[in-house]
Structure formats: C-alpha cells, structure tokens
Amino acid sequence: MRRARLVTRGQEAVYHCMSRIVAGQFLLRDTEREVLRQRMIKLAQFCQVQIQTHCSLSNHFHIVLKVPAQVRLTDKQLLKALERFYGPKDPRPAQFAQAKADPKSPLLENLRAKYLARMGDLSVFMKEFKEFFSKWYNARNDRFGTLWAERFKSVLIANFWEVILLVAAYVDLNALRAGLVKDPKDYRFCGYAEALARDGPARQGLASFLPGKTWQEKSAFYRQALYCKGQWARKEGQAYVDAQEALKVFEAGGKLGRAELLRLKVRYFTEAIALGTPQFMEEVFRKHWKRHCLKRTRIGCPLQGTDWKGWLTLRHIRQPVELPKSQQ
C-alpha cells in the first residue's frame, strides 16, 4: 500500500523529500553524490523550485525545497532557462527561439505549455531528478534495473521559518549522526557546508528562511541551532543519548530545548505527512485530507517531548524517536 502524500496547489509550499537506494545498498560514493548535487541544483533552477537545504549519504538523500504558487515566465525568460539547462548548442533552445520569432505559430504555444508543465511541480521535479540519476548510474556501472527502493517520501511543511529551521537542521545533521564528521560544516554534500564554502544556490536557500540581516548573522544563528555537545551516534561504542531515557524526561516535563531534540532522529520530519501550526493543519485537513478521514474529529496530533509551540502532525507518530539498533 502506497504511503499518503500531500501536494498543495496554487500556493507556495515547502516539502521535505527523501529517497533510498534499493535494498539499502551503499552505492553513493563521492563522485555519485557530487553528480546528484549538481543535477539537483541545475534541475531546481529550471523547474523554478528553491532548494533550501539538502544532504546525500551513501544510501539515501534528503531535500528541503520550496515550490512556488505559480510559475510565470516571459518567452525571453523561458528561452534563457532552456539555454541554461540544456546548453546553447542543444536544438531545443534553438527550436523555441525559432518559434518565438513567429508569435502566431502554434508551435510556440505548444512548446511553452510543454516546458511550463515541468516547472513549479514537486512530483515532476522529483521524478526527473531520480530518473536522470538512475540512467546515469546504470550507464556508468554497466547496470540495469531500478536504483531507488521506492517512490520518494515527502512531508508538507508549514511555510514558517521556525518549522523550516527544525527540518533543515535535521537534514544538515545527517552526516554527523551517521558518524561521518564531528561538525556538519565538514561534510561537503550538505547544504550547510556548501553555503559556508561559497555564495550560490545553497547559501540563498538557507538565507531565505533564517533570521538576520546579513549572511554572517544568519549563518551564526544556524550554527548555534545545529551545534550540540555530545552528539548521538548510531554506531556501537560511540556515545549517544539514550532515547528511552530521553523520552521519560520529556514525559516528566523536563525542559529540553528544541536544539537538544536534534540529537535524535526525529521521525516527525519524515513520517508526519504534514507538520505545522494548528491553523496550517486545519487548512491542510480541510483542503486535502477531510475526504479520507470522514469519521475523524481531531485535526492533527501534538508533537511529544518539549515546547513545540502547539505544532501538530497530520499522522500520529507512536514512536517519534528512532532507536539505535543496539537498543531495538
């Protein structure tokens, strides 16, 4: 049975998307992760979606992205987007330029509709992104068949900076939790490290929701949100926060800040279907979910643990913290 997915139309929306390699194989080395990153950025620019942050590991990737309410491009802007995506020597930009020279040509309208249909759409972006990489990887490794374990998972996120901050931090801390680095800035295949290294799409994505007037102020704020002492590690022998004990503290009313919760693999960010304020959840339920839950009287389920400012999830998460394998 397919997992439910929410895609909102006609308004700006933020999503956390992820996908895993088939059978959990560790196939993504540095070269593969770099190709994945480059294609993601290039395709996002063409599809007119904004990558707010991302992270790719050896067997899966995460992307937090913002999709616009509607894409409006002039013919000149569309031609420029085609040239940037395909290259000036590709026949497709030339074909559009020729059709543009004759505004009455029916070909122009057909081409415009064809390319605009690929823009501002989460499903189209993820489909093209994963398909391209599968074809590239199979050709490079003399391989055939599916590369991805399943269709991508996505969680609709409230378009509010504090919510986006938590999900983005969860994504950028993936390599640290996996024991690959001691500081997220040292993992080159995540949005945070890329944003620190140079100005560009990664920095623009993070800066779009972080508080502050300058990048220095924004990056300092984000680093404080990311950095926690004594990070939890999943490998045997490494220090980690005992998840069951942490939950007991939460239930007892212990005052742990949201930054502390980032030490744990919080399933709210991957399994919730939708995450946000009560007002956001009410709108999501009314527009997208009511027809699926006619007998449901409660809209949204409260997050457990600490002061989440009343935020809710659409799907009830019985065990919000994923335990290390040694404790399962």
Secondary structure, DSSP 8 states (H G I E B T S, - for coil): ---------SS-EEEEEEEEBGGG-----HHHHHHHHHHHHHHHHHHT-EEEEEEE-SSEEEEEEEE-S-----HHHHHHHHHHHH-TTSHHHHHHHHHHTSTT-HHHHHHHHHHHTTSS-HHHHHHHHHHHHHHHHHHHTT--S--BSSS-EEEEE-SSHHHHHHHHHHHHTHHHHTTS-SSGGG-TTBHHHHHHH-SSHHHHHHHTTS-SSSHHHHHHHHHHHH--SS----STTS----HHHHHHHHHTT----HHHHTTS-BTHHHH-SEEE-HHHHHHHIIIIIGGG-TT-----EE--SS--TT-EESS--S--B---GGG-
